[in-house]
Amino acid sequence: MSQVTAEAVYKNFTQLGSNERARFFALLASPSTQGENFSHDQVFGHLAEDEFTALEAAEYLGVSISTFRRHVSHGRIRASGEVGRNQLFATKHLKAFKRSLQDVKARGIAVAAS
């Protein structure tokens, strides 16, 4: 009997389209897994050194691809590598940029409320 490994699951996961990845995360959030406490590192730790395509990065940031490209053209986000004509973006840089976007939104809401 063959045992499923984390590496095999991850390999299959990386081959999923973005809609299927979203469904995967929805399944993880379902009540059947609520009794288990997974840390952020347990779920996303393997992505810490990963790189995203522009489309994946835009999805992660919750912006359109055109907005993402505008951030890149203004130098707010820099590519960490290239494969052919496609730029790749480091997870750690995207995470930091997402935090900065959230900080700007929070400050804007605080100013509007005062």
All heavy atoms as an XYZ file, in Angstrom:
886
protein
N       0.843     -1.168      0.000
C       0.000      0.000      0.000
C       0.898      1.244      0.000
O       1.791      1.378      0.805
C      -0.894     -0.030      1.235
C      -1.762      1.179      1.332
S      -3.313      0.854      2.100
C      -3.139      1.257      3.744
N       0.631      2.157     -0.923
C       1.423      3.366     -1.067
C       0.885      4.464     -0.158
O      -0.315      4.678     -0.064
C       1.373      3.819     -2.521
O       2.039      5.027     -2.665
N       1.809      5.158      0.488
C       1.419      6.238      1.382
C       1.592      7.577      0.670
O       2.572      7.808     -0.027
C       2.271      6.215      2.646
C       1.829      7.211      3.667
C       2.618      7.066      4.955
O       3.574      6.316      5.026
N       2.204      7.792      5.968
N       0.622      8.462      0.846
C       0.689      9.795      0.253
C       1.671     10.632      1.067
O       1.632     10.638      2.295
C      -0.709     10.457      0.252
C      -0.626     11.873     -0.290
C      -1.690      9.639     -0.558
N       2.554     11.345      0.373
C       3.530     12.192      1.057
C       3.191     13.662      0.827
O       2.490     14.017     -0.128
C       4.951     11.929      0.539
O       5.000     12.331     -0.839
C       5.342     10.469      0.679
N       3.721     14.507      1.679
C       3.527     15.946      1.535
C       4.110     16.430      0.209
O       3.535     17.294     -0.458
C       4.165     16.683      2.708
N       5.233     15.855     -0.183
C       5.871     16.249     -1.438
C       4.977     15.924     -2.629
O       4.857     16.716     -3.560
C       7.239     15.568     -1.596
C       8.302     16.110     -0.667
C       8.221     15.526      0.752
O       7.490     14.541      0.986
O       8.885     16.087      1.627
N       4.339     14.755     -2.601
C       3.450     14.365     -3.698
C       2.220     15.272     -3.753
O       1.801     15.698     -4.831
C       3.024     12.908     -3.540
N       1.663     15.571     -2.599
C       0.504     16.471     -2.551
C       0.895     17.843     -3.086
O       0.180     18.451     -3.881
C      -0.063     16.576     -1.114
C      -1.118     17.666     -1.019
C      -0.633     15.238     -0.667
N       2.054     18.347     -2.650
C       2.519     19.659     -3.109
C       2.745     19.657     -4.624
O       2.350     20.594     -5.315
C       3.801     20.068     -2.389
C       4.369     21.355     -2.928
C       3.733     22.562     -2.679
C       5.518     21.353     -3.701
C       4.235     23.745     -3.194
C       6.022     22.537     -4.217
C       5.382     23.720     -3.962
O       5.876     24.884     -4.482
N       3.358     18.604     -5.140
C       3.608     18.536     -6.580
C       2.293     18.592     -7.347
O       2.162     19.320     -8.318
C       4.376     17.256     -6.925
C       4.691     17.140     -8.398
C       5.475     15.897     -8.712
C       5.743     15.839    -10.204
N       6.374     14.605    -10.590
N       1.301     17.846     -6.883
C      -0.007     17.875     -7.530
C      -0.659     19.247     -7.378
O      -1.302     19.748     -8.300
C      -0.923     16.790     -6.963
C      -0.498     15.400     -7.388
O       0.087     15.227     -8.454
N      -0.768     14.424     -6.568
N      -0.497     19.857     -6.213
C      -1.080     21.179     -5.957
C      -0.526     22.222     -6.923
O      -1.261     23.055     -7.445
C      -0.802     21.601     -4.508
C      -1.278     22.986     -4.184
C      -2.607     23.210     -3.903
C      -0.398     24.043     -4.170
C      -3.053     24.491     -3.619
C      -0.834     25.317     -3.887
C      -2.163     25.541     -3.611
N       0.777     22.176     -7.186
C       1.390     23.176     -8.065
C       0.906     23.046     -9.503
O       1.038     23.986    -10.276
C       2.929     23.084     -8.045
O       3.325     21.784     -8.493
C       3.473     23.371     -6.667
N       0.326     21.914     -9.836
C      -0.173     21.705    -11.191
C      -1.636     22.106    -11.342
O      -2.176     22.071    -12.437
C       0.035     20.247    -11.595
C       1.494     19.878    -11.670
C       1.737     18.393    -11.903
O       0.803     17.617    -11.975
N       2.991     18.016    -12.010
N      -2.278     22.507    -10.243
C      -3.673     22.930    -10.297
C      -3.793     24.343    -10.848
O      -2.923     25.182    -10.623
C      -4.290     22.907     -8.889
C      -4.428     21.561     -8.197
C      -4.934     21.762     -6.774
C      -5.377     20.664     -8.967
N      -4.909     24.606    -11.509
C      -5.216     25.964    -11.943
C      -5.649     26.794    -10.746
O      -5.898     26.265     -9.652
N      -5.747     28.092    -10.941
C      -6.061     28.982     -9.821
C      -7.436     28.685     -9.215
O      -7.609     28.774     -7.998
C      -5.961     30.439    -10.241
O      -6.858     30.713    -11.297
N      -8.420     28.313    -10.027
C      -9.748     27.995     -9.483
C      -9.704     26.750     -8.608
O     -10.339     26.704     -7.546
C     -10.767     27.808    -10.602
C     -11.114     29.108    -11.294
O     -10.923     30.184    -10.730
N     -11.610     29.022    -12.516
N      -8.959     25.764     -9.034
C      -8.846     24.538     -8.240
C      -8.070     24.790     -6.950
O      -8.357     24.210     -5.919
C      -8.197     23.417     -9.053
C      -9.136     22.805    -10.069
C     -10.374     22.182     -9.422
O     -10.242     21.369     -8.486
O     -11.484     22.537     -9.853
N      -7.077     25.665     -7.004
C      -6.337     26.018     -5.783
C      -7.277     26.687     -4.788
O      -7.237     26.412     -3.591
C      -5.175     26.954     -6.094
C      -4.012     26.261     -6.770
C      -2.878     27.221     -6.997
N      -1.835     26.579     -7.784
C      -0.644     27.091     -7.976
N      -0.317     28.243     -7.459
N       0.242     26.446     -8.710
N      -8.136     27.564     -5.291
C      -9.109     28.230     -4.413
C     -10.046     27.198     -3.786
O     -10.354     27.280     -2.588
C      -9.896     29.271     -5.192
N     -10.484     26.240     -4.572
C     -11.345     25.176     -4.038
C     -10.614     24.365     -2.978
O     -11.190     23.970     -1.964
C     -11.820     24.256     -5.164
C     -12.885     24.907     -6.036
C     -13.442     23.984     -7.088
N     -14.072     22.831     -6.459
C     -14.105     21.619     -7.000
N     -13.548     21.398     -8.167
N     -14.678     20.626     -6.370
N      -9.318     24.120     -3.189
C      -8.513     23.381     -2.223
C      -8.502     24.100     -0.878
O      -8.716     23.498      0.168
C      -7.085     23.211     -2.759
C      -6.136     22.613     -1.761
C      -6.146     21.258     -1.506
C      -5.237     23.417     -1.085
C      -5.272     20.705     -0.578
C      -4.361     22.871     -0.163
C      -4.377     21.512      0.091
N      -8.262     25.419     -0.909
C      -8.224     26.183      0.339
C      -9.599     26.242      0.991
O      -9.710     26.256      2.215
C      -7.639     27.574      0.113
C      -6.162     27.530     -0.144
C      -5.641     27.960     -1.346
C      -5.296     27.033      0.809
C      -4.271     27.903     -1.594
C      -3.921     26.970      0.583
C      -3.420     27.411     -0.619
N     -10.644     26.261      0.181
C     -11.997     26.235      0.740
C     -12.238     24.911      1.457
O     -12.854     24.877      2.532
C     -13.030     26.442     -0.367
N     -11.734     23.829      0.884
C     -11.861     22.523      1.547
C     -11.097     22.498      2.864
O     -11.560     21.938      3.853
C     -11.367     21.406      0.630
C     -12.270     21.058     -0.547
C     -11.562     20.090     -1.491
C     -13.572     20.453     -0.055
N      -9.921     23.123      2.880
C      -9.149     23.186      4.125
C      -9.901     23.949      5.206
O      -9.782     23.643      6.390
C      -7.797     23.863      3.900
C      -6.717     23.040      3.220
C      -5.455     23.872      3.055
C      -6.408     21.779      4.002
N     -10.666     24.942      4.798
C     -11.408     25.761      5.757
C     -12.741     25.140      6.159
O     -13.426     25.662      7.026
C     -11.653     27.148      5.173
N     -13.085     24.020      5.546
C     -14.384     23.397      5.827
C     -14.444     22.860      7.254
O     -13.413     22.630      7.891
C     -14.653     22.274      4.830
O     -13.817     21.173      5.106
N     -15.654     22.672      7.780
C     -15.811     22.204      9.162
C     -15.089     20.896      9.477
O     -14.713     20.662     10.614
C     -17.328     22.028      9.294
C     -17.912     22.941      8.279
C     -16.928     22.959      7.146
N     -14.857     20.062      8.487
C     -14.189     18.784      8.756
C     -12.762     18.968      9.259
O     -12.219     18.091      9.911
C     -14.190     17.902      7.505
O     -13.405     18.495      6.491
N     -12.146     20.120      8.957
C     -10.781     20.364      9.426
C     -10.724     21.368     10.569
O      -9.649     21.702     11.034
C      -9.883     20.883      8.271
O     -10.439     22.099      7.777
C      -9.760     19.862      7.167
N     -11.875     21.830     11.023
C     -11.896     22.857     12.055
C     -11.336     22.379     13.388
O     -10.828     23.167     14.157
C     -13.325     23.400     12.264
C     -13.844     24.168     11.068
C     -13.011     25.369     10.722
O     -12.611     26.117     11.589
N     -12.735     25.559      9.444
N     -11.435     21.095     13.673
C     -10.943     20.582     14.943
C      -9.429     20.567     15.040
O      -8.875     20.468     16.119
N      -8.757     20.678     13.906
C      -7.301     20.652     13.890
C      -6.770     22.081     13.809
O      -7.315     22.911     13.109
C      -6.809     19.853     12.685
C      -7.305     18.411     12.693
C      -6.820     17.651     11.481
O      -5.661     17.859     11.082
O      -7.596     16.866     10.956
N      -5.730     22.354     14.540
C      -5.127     23.686     14.519
C      -3.828     23.626     13.733
O      -2.838     23.101     14.206
C      -4.849     24.178     15.951
C      -6.121     24.429     16.710
O      -7.089     24.913     16.150
N      -6.123     24.092     17.985
N      -3.872     24.171     12.523
C      -2.690     24.220     11.689
C      -2.062     25.597     11.829
O      -2.753     26.605     11.789
C      -3.042     23.990     10.213
C      -3.588     22.622      9.931
C      -4.930     22.446      9.631
C      -2.759     21.521      9.956
C      -5.429     21.193      9.359
C      -3.257     20.262      9.691
C      -4.598     20.089      9.397
N      -0.765     25.648     11.969
C      -0.082     26.941     12.015
C       0.054     27.468     10.587
O      -0.062     26.718      9.609
C       1.300     26.793     12.645
O       2.163     26.107     11.756
N       0.317     28.745     10.474
C       0.533     29.355      9.162
C       1.684     28.666      8.445
O       1.620     28.378      7.250
C       0.823     30.851      9.331
C       0.945     31.579      8.036
N       2.129     31.683      7.359
C       0.024     32.235      7.292
C       1.944     32.358      6.255
N       0.682     32.714      6.185
N       2.756     28.371      9.183
C       3.913     27.706      8.579
C       3.592     26.302      8.098
O       4.128     25.857      7.091
C       5.088     27.668      9.550
C       5.792     29.003      9.649
O       5.641     29.829      8.717
O       6.489     29.231     10.645
N       2.723     25.587      8.822
C       2.359     24.241      8.389
C       1.612     24.271      7.062
O       1.796     23.399      6.226
C       1.486     23.551      9.437
C       2.236     23.105     10.669
C       1.293     22.562     11.721
O       0.307     23.206     12.065
N       1.599     21.374     12.209
N       0.776     25.273      6.873
C      -0.019     25.345      5.649
C       0.754     26.014      4.517
O       0.737     25.546      3.389
C      -1.347     26.099      5.917
C      -2.160     26.239      4.632
C      -2.163     25.376      6.979
N       1.456     27.121      4.816
C       2.081     27.910      3.767
C       3.603     27.944      3.820
O       4.232     28.622      3.009
C       1.577     29.361      3.832
C       0.096     29.469      3.634
C      -0.730     29.749      4.710
C      -0.469     29.275      2.391
C      -2.095     29.856      4.540
C      -1.831     29.374      2.213
C      -2.649     29.668      3.285
N       4.214     27.241      4.756
C       5.662     27.288      4.932
C       6.442     26.946      3.684
O       7.487     27.537      3.408
N       5.938     26.010      2.891
C       6.642     25.606      1.680
C       6.685     26.719      0.632
O       7.489     26.680     -0.284
C       5.984     24.368      1.082
C       4.591     24.613      0.592
N       3.519     24.718      1.449
C       4.118     24.822     -0.647
C       2.428     24.962      0.754
N       2.759     25.033     -0.523
N       5.852     27.744      0.784
C       5.831     28.845     -0.177
C       6.800     29.969      0.176
O       6.965     30.903     -0.601
C       4.413     29.426     -0.273
C       3.345     28.508     -0.841
C       1.987     29.177     -0.755
C       3.671     28.113     -2.265
N       7.433     29.893      1.331
C       8.282     30.988      1.806
C       9.372     31.360      0.812
O       9.716     32.530      0.669
C       8.892     30.640      3.157
N       9.925     30.409      0.129
C      11.001     30.679     -0.832
C      10.534     30.510     -2.270
O      11.342     30.509     -3.187
C      12.195     29.750     -0.559
C      12.790     29.910      0.822
C      13.305     31.318      1.089
O      13.917     31.923      0.179
O      13.081     31.820      2.205
N       9.230     30.403     -2.467
C       8.675     30.178     -3.796
C       8.559     31.489     -4.567
O       8.717     32.568     -4.000
C       7.292     29.529     -3.676
C       6.956     28.649     -4.850
O       7.767     28.554     -5.782
O       5.867     28.046     -4.840
N       8.295     31.384     -5.848
C       8.078     32.549     -6.690
C       6.740     32.391     -7.395
O       6.346     31.285     -7.755
C       9.198     32.696     -7.718
C      10.542     33.014     -7.105
C      11.638     33.117     -8.140
O      11.751     32.196     -8.974
O      12.373     34.104     -8.110
N       6.057     33.520     -7.588
C       4.752     33.522     -8.239
C       4.878     34.167     -9.616
O       5.691     35.061     -9.823
C       3.754     34.357     -7.442
C       3.299     33.747     -6.145
C       3.792     32.550     -5.668
C       2.355     34.393     -5.380
C       3.355     32.015     -4.473
C       1.895     33.870     -4.186
C       2.400     32.681     -3.726
N       4.017     33.729    -10.524
C       3.892     34.423    -11.800
C       3.144     35.725    -11.547
O       2.583     35.932    -10.462
C       3.106     33.576    -12.813
O       1.760     33.421    -12.330
C       3.758     32.225    -13.057
N       3.089     36.594    -12.536
C       2.377     37.868    -12.385
C       0.906     37.626    -12.066
O       0.337     38.278    -11.185
C       2.523     38.710    -13.644
N       0.272     36.677    -12.742
C      -1.139     36.394    -12.492
C      -1.358     35.865    -11.078
O      -2.269     36.305    -10.371
C      -1.674     35.392    -13.525
C      -3.167     35.072    -13.432
C      -4.003     36.340    -13.565
C      -3.552     34.066    -14.493
N      -0.503     34.947    -10.645
C      -0.614     34.421     -9.281
C      -0.371     35.514     -8.248
O      -1.059     35.586     -7.233
C       0.380     33.271     -9.076
C       0.058     32.027     -9.865
C       1.185     31.010     -9.862
O       2.371     31.400     -9.716
O       0.889     29.819    -10.012
N       0.596     36.382     -8.528
C       0.903     37.482     -7.602
C      -0.273     38.445     -7.503
O      -0.626     38.896     -6.411
C       2.166     38.213     -8.060
N      -0.897     38.761     -8.636
C      -2.060     39.648     -8.630
C      -3.202     39.032     -7.817
O      -3.849     39.715     -7.017
C      -2.524     39.935    -10.062
N      -3.423     37.738     -7.992
C      -4.455     37.041     -7.215
C      -4.136     37.093     -5.729
O      -5.013     37.341     -4.906
C      -4.578     35.583     -7.666
C      -5.246     35.416     -9.002
C      -5.356     33.954     -9.408
O      -5.471     33.076     -8.525
O      -5.311     33.687    -10.615
N      -2.892     36.860     -5.373
C      -2.481     36.890     -3.968
C      -2.718     38.273     -3.362
O      -3.172     38.398     -2.235
C      -1.004     36.505     -3.848
C      -0.445     36.711     -2.471
C      -0.790     35.862     -1.422
C       0.418     37.770     -2.195
C      -0.285     36.064     -0.142
C       0.921     37.975     -0.926
C       0.569     37.113      0.098
O       1.057     37.318      1.364
N      -2.408     39.317     -4.121
C      -2.568     40.682     -3.627
C      -4.018     41.149     -3.676
O      -4.369     42.157     -3.069
C      -1.694     41.646     -4.429
C      -0.192     41.454     -4.291
C       0.552     42.362     -5.261
C       0.258     41.699     -2.853
N      -4.851     40.435     -4.412
C      -6.264     40.814     -4.520
C      -6.471     42.010     -5.433
O      -7.379     42.813     -5.216
N      -5.632     42.124     -6.460
C      -5.752     43.214     -7.424
C      -5.849     42.627     -8.828
O      -5.512     41.466     -9.058
C      -4.552     44.192     -7.339
C      -4.463     44.834     -5.967
C      -3.248     43.505     -7.702
N      -6.289     43.457     -9.757
C      -6.356     43.004    -11.147
C      -4.936     42.898    -11.705
O      -3.995     43.499    -11.164
C      -7.170     43.987    -11.985
O      -6.472     45.212    -12.108
N      -4.813     42.177    -12.795
C      -3.498     42.034    -13.417
C      -3.000     43.391    -13.930
O      -1.811     43.692    -13.845
C      -3.487     40.955    -14.535
C      -2.055     40.653    -15.011
C      -4.378     41.347    -15.679
C      -1.178     40.006    -14.000
N      -3.902     44.248    -14.402
C      -3.470     45.565    -14.879
C      -2.978     46.433    -13.719
O      -1.990     47.155    -13.859
C      -4.579     46.272    -15.658
O      -5.718     46.446    -14.866
N      -3.647     46.362    -12.567
C      -3.183     47.099    -11.390
C      -1.828     46.557    -10.947
O      -0.913     47.316    -10.613
C      -4.201     47.001    -10.236
O      -5.418     47.604    -10.679
C      -3.697     47.685     -8.976
N      -1.681     45.235    -10.964
C      -0.398     44.635    -10.585
C       0.705     45.118    -11.520
O       1.783     45.518    -11.071
C      -0.496     43.105    -10.604
C       0.794     42.452    -10.241
C       1.196     42.369     -8.921
C       1.619     41.923    -11.220
C       2.403     41.787     -8.570
C       2.836     41.328    -10.884
C       3.220     41.263     -9.555
N       0.450     45.093    -12.822
C       1.453     45.547    -13.800
C       1.810     47.021    -13.570
O       2.952     47.426    -13.746
C       0.940     45.341    -15.229
C       0.804     43.888    -15.616
C       2.127     43.328    -16.017
N       1.975     41.961    -16.482
C       2.880     41.031    -16.313
N       4.013     41.308    -15.693
N       2.686     39.826    -16.747
N       0.823     47.829    -13.172
C       1.084     49.233    -12.880
C       2.028     49.368    -11.682
O       2.955     50.169    -11.690
C      -0.241     49.963    -12.620
C      -0.168     51.441    -12.732
C      -1.511     52.174    -12.764
N      -2.669     51.512    -12.212
C      -3.611     50.866    -12.924
N      -3.502     50.780    -14.242
N      -4.642     50.304    -12.335
N       1.805     48.543    -10.642
C       2.718     48.549     -9.489
C       4.140     48.185     -9.924
O       5.109     48.791     -9.468
C       2.249     47.569     -8.408
C       1.039     48.000     -7.657
N       0.919     49.229     -7.043
C      -0.120     47.351     -7.400
C      -0.252     49.317     -6.441
N      -0.902     48.189     -6.647
N       4.254     47.211    -10.812
C       5.572     46.791    -11.305
C       6.216     47.911    -12.115
O       7.387     48.245    -11.901
C       5.460     45.498    -12.146
C       6.789     45.170    -12.827
C       4.993     44.328    -11.282
N       5.440     48.534    -13.015
C       6.020     49.584    -13.870
C       6.439     50.814    -13.069
O       7.363     51.521    -13.460
C       5.042     49.980    -14.983
O       3.925     50.657    -14.456
N       5.792     51.053    -11.921
C       6.173     52.179    -11.066
C       7.267     51.795    -10.057
O       7.656     52.608     -9.224
C       4.957     52.733    -10.322
C       4.022     53.490    -11.202
N       2.718     53.095    -11.407
C       4.211     54.600    -11.960
C       2.139     53.934    -12.234
N       3.018     54.853    -12.602
N       7.733     50.560    -10.120
C       8.832     50.130     -9.259
C       8.428     49.768     -7.838
O       9.273     49.602     -6.972
N       7.130     49.640     -7.583
C       6.674     49.285     -6.231
C       6.911     47.801     -5.939
O       7.052     47.412     -4.789
C       5.198     49.609     -6.080
C       4.912     51.089     -6.174
C       3.430     51.376     -6.010
N       3.162     52.709     -6.477
C       2.304     53.002     -7.439
N       1.593     52.050     -8.019
N       2.127     54.246     -7.812
N       6.917     47.009     -6.990
C       7.187     45.575     -6.895
C       8.219     45.258     -7.968
O       8.090     45.711     -9.098
C       5.923     44.728     -7.146
C       4.813     45.107     -6.184
C       6.238     43.242     -7.046
C       3.485     44.453     -6.512
N       9.216     44.472     -7.579
C      10.265     44.099     -8.540
C      10.270     42.596     -8.745
O      10.074     41.825     -7.797
C      11.620     44.544     -8.034
C      11.710     46.045     -7.989
C      13.121     46.519     -7.933
N      13.070     47.981     -7.934
C      13.845     48.725     -7.205
N      14.753     48.176     -6.432
N      13.741     50.031     -7.261
N      10.515     42.213     -9.967
C      10.623     40.789    -10.288
C      11.887     40.227     -9.655
O      12.908     40.900     -9.577
C      10.654     40.590    -11.798
N      11.786     38.999     -9.181
C      12.953     38.347     -8.580
C      13.655     37.433     -9.575
O      14.745     36.956     -9.318
C      12.522     37.548     -7.352
O      11.563     36.576     -7.718
N      13.013     37.190    -10.700
C      13.602     36.332    -11.715
C      12.743     36.311    -12.958
O      11.676     36.924    -13.011
N      13.225     35.602    -13.954
C      12.494     35.472    -15.209
C      12.644     34.066    -15.739
O      13.674     33.427    -15.554
C      13.014     36.455    -16.250
C      12.713     37.894    -15.952
C      13.154     38.836    -17.068
O      13.436     38.350    -18.187
O      13.217     40.035    -16.815
N      11.582     33.599    -16.371
C      11.610     32.344    -17.101
C      11.070     32.676    -18.484
O       9.891     32.998    -18.629
C      10.749     31.247    -16.426
C      10.684     30.015    -17.296
C      11.285     30.911    -15.046
N      11.957     32.658    -19.462
C      11.556     33.110    -20.792
C      11.206     34.581    -20.739
O      11.978     35.394    -20.264
N       9.991     34.901    -21.167
C       9.518     36.293    -21.117
C       8.692     36.571    -19.875
O       8.214     37.684    -19.681
C       8.686     36.593    -22.354
C       9.489     36.570    -23.620
C       8.700     36.850    -24.868
N       7.359     37.340    -24.638
C       6.477     37.565    -25.580
N       6.793     37.331    -26.818
N       5.271     38.010    -25.305
N       8.486     35.576    -19.036
C       7.653     35.719    -17.850
C       8.471     36.123    -16.635
O       9.487     35.512    -16.330
C       6.922     34.406    -17.543
C       5.984     34.015    -18.651
O       5.214     34.837    -19.126
N       6.062     32.769    -19.077
N       7.988     37.137    -15.942
C       8.636     37.559    -14.709
C       8.101     36.731    -13.545
O       6.946     36.325    -13.530
C       8.343     39.032    -14.432
C       8.954     39.972    -15.432
C       8.582     41.407    -15.127
O       7.425     41.709    -14.882
N       9.575     42.273    -15.138
N       8.968     36.498    -12.566
C       8.586     35.797    -11.344
C       8.784     36.747    -10.164
O       9.702     37.571    -10.178
C       9.426     34.536    -11.163
C       9.289     33.494    -12.270
C      10.263     32.350    -12.047
C       7.865     32.966    -12.337
N       7.938     36.597     -9.149
C       7.945     37.503     -8.007
C       8.062     36.699     -6.724
O       7.309     35.754     -6.503
C       6.675     38.358     -8.013
C       6.555     39.184     -9.266
C       5.952     38.673    -10.397
C       7.103     40.450     -9.314
C       5.873     39.414    -11.558
C       7.033     41.204    -10.476
C       6.417     40.688    -11.607
N       9.025     37.073     -5.882
C       9.316     36.348     -4.640
C       8.178     36.516     -3.640
O       7.643     37.615     -3.459
C      10.625     36.840     -4.029
N       7.836     35.424     -2.997
C       6.763     35.424     -2.003
C       7.022     36.430     -0.901
O       6.117     37.172     -0.513
C       6.612     34.007     -1.398
O       6.394     33.078     -2.450
C       5.470     33.944     -0.421
N       8.251     36.498     -0.401
C       8.534     37.400      0.724
C       8.327     38.853      0.325
O       7.858     39.657      1.127
C       9.934     37.165      1.290
C      11.071     37.448      0.345
C      12.402     37.131      0.990
C      13.528     37.360      0.002
N      14.815     37.024      0.563
N       8.632     39.233     -0.928
C       8.418     40.604     -1.375
C       6.932     40.894     -1.543
O       6.467     41.987     -1.201
C       9.168     40.882     -2.679
C      10.645     40.788     -2.534
N      11.432     40.176     -3.465
C      11.479     41.206     -1.554
C      12.698     40.220     -3.073
N      12.740     40.841     -1.909
N       6.202     39.915     -2.065
C       4.755     40.107     -2.225
C       4.070     40.232     -0.874
O       3.165     41.055     -0.697
C       4.158     38.939     -3.016
C       4.582     38.856     -4.480
C       4.097     37.548     -5.088
C       4.068     40.047     -5.259
N       4.519     39.432      0.079
C       3.943     39.480      1.428
C       4.174     40.854      2.054
O       3.258     41.445      2.634
C       4.562     38.376      2.284
C       3.901     38.159      3.606
C       4.521     36.943      4.288
C       3.896     36.684      5.627
N       4.469     35.513      6.288
N       5.374     41.384      1.919
C       5.694     42.712      2.461
C       4.876     43.795      1.757
O       4.365     44.713      2.403
C       7.185     42.992      2.315
N       4.727     43.676      0.445
C       3.951     44.665     -0.305
C       2.482     44.605      0.099
O       1.833     45.642      0.248
C       4.116     44.453     -1.809
C       3.437     45.511     -2.628
C       3.964     46.788     -2.692
C       2.274     45.232     -3.315
C       3.339     47.777     -3.439
C       1.645     46.209     -4.056
C       2.172     47.489     -4.125
N       1.965     43.406      0.302
C       0.567     43.257      0.721
C       0.350     43.920      2.085
O      -0.657     44.592      2.308
C       0.179     41.777      0.770
C      -1.300     41.564      1.017
C      -1.680     40.111      0.834
C      -3.184     39.956      0.891
N      -3.600     38.611      0.493
N       1.299     43.740      2.988
C       1.202     44.403      4.296
C       1.185     45.920      4.135
O       0.440     46.615      4.808
C       2.371     43.992      5.191
C       2.131     42.706      5.907
C       3.115     42.553      7.070
N       3.269     41.141      7.338
C       4.359     40.427      7.146
N       5.461     41.000      6.725
N       4.392     39.146      7.401
N       2.032     46.442      3.246
C       2.076     47.896      3.052
C       0.758     48.403      2.465
O       0.291     49.475      2.839
C       3.260     48.303      2.173
O       3.064     47.925      0.837
N       0.139     47.632      1.564
C      -1.168     48.015      1.024
C      -2.216     48.041      2.133
O      -3.042     48.954      2.195
C      -1.608     47.040     -0.071
C      -0.880     47.095     -1.402
C      -1.407     46.004     -2.330
C      -1.017     48.459     -2.051
N      -2.176     47.046      3.010
C      -3.129     46.984      4.120
C      -2.908     48.143      5.083
O      -3.869     48.719      5.587
C      -3.024     45.648      4.838
C      -3.504     44.487      3.993
C      -3.148     43.130      4.567
O      -2.247     42.997      5.393
N      -3.844     42.097      4.113
N      -1.648     48.513      5.323
C      -1.339     49.646      6.206
C      -1.882     50.951      5.621
O      -2.438     51.778      6.340
C       0.166     49.772      6.430
C       0.734     48.654      7.293
O      -0.056     47.934      7.931
O       1.970     48.505      7.307
N      -1.727     51.135      4.312
C      -2.222     52.343      3.657
C      -3.739     52.410      3.773
O      -4.301     53.457      4.086
C      -1.773     52.389      2.178
C      -2.508     53.454      1.406
C      -0.278     52.598      2.088
N      -4.415     51.281      3.538
C      -5.877     51.243      3.670
C      -6.301     51.574      5.098
O      -7.236     52.336      5.317
C      -6.424     49.873      3.285
C      -6.547     49.644      1.818
C      -7.197     48.307      1.555
C      -7.315     48.018      0.089
N      -7.939     46.717     -0.159
N      -5.617     50.989      6.076
C      -5.964     51.220      7.482
C      -5.781     52.690      7.851
O      -6.622     53.266      8.542
C      -5.120     50.335      8.381
N      -4.688     53.300      7.373
C      -4.456     54.712      7.660
C      -5.504     55.584      6.991
O      -5.974     56.557      7.567
C      -3.057     55.140      7.230
C      -2.017     54.793      8.267
C      -0.664     55.383      7.924
N       0.147     54.240      7.501
C       0.920     54.191      6.438
N       1.050     55.230      5.683
N       1.590     53.112      6.143
N      -5.903     55.224      5.783
C      -6.921     55.977      5.058
C      -8.268     55.914      5.771
O      -8.980     56.916      5.862
N      -8.608     54.752      6.300
C      -9.859     54.588      7.037
C      -9.810     55.390      8.346
O     -10.767     56.047      8.716
C     -10.148     53.102      7.306
C     -10.467     52.398      5.978
C     -11.283     52.929      8.301
C     -10.535     50.898      6.073
N      -8.663     55.357      9.015
C      -8.513     56.091     10.278
C      -8.625     57.601     10.056
O      -9.247     58.311     10.833
C      -7.187     55.748     10.939
N      -8.042     58.093      8.986
C      -8.107     59.527      8.676
C      -9.527     59.922      8.326
O     -10.022     60.952      8.755
C      -7.129     59.880      7.525
C      -7.369     61.273      7.006
C      -5.701     59.702      7.987
N     -10.220     59.093      7.554
C     -11.595     59.390      7.155
C     -12.538     59.394      8.349
O     -13.499     60.145      8.397
C     -12.061     58.378      6.110
N     -12.253     58.546      9.341
C     -13.107     58.441     10.526
C     -12.911     59.612     11.487
O     -13.785     59.919     12.279
C     -12.832     57.131     11.248
N     -11.765     60.285     11.423
C     -11.512     61.369     12.394
C     -11.992     62.711     11.909
O     -12.636     62.950     11.007
C     -10.039     61.471     12.714
O      -9.257     61.598     11.555
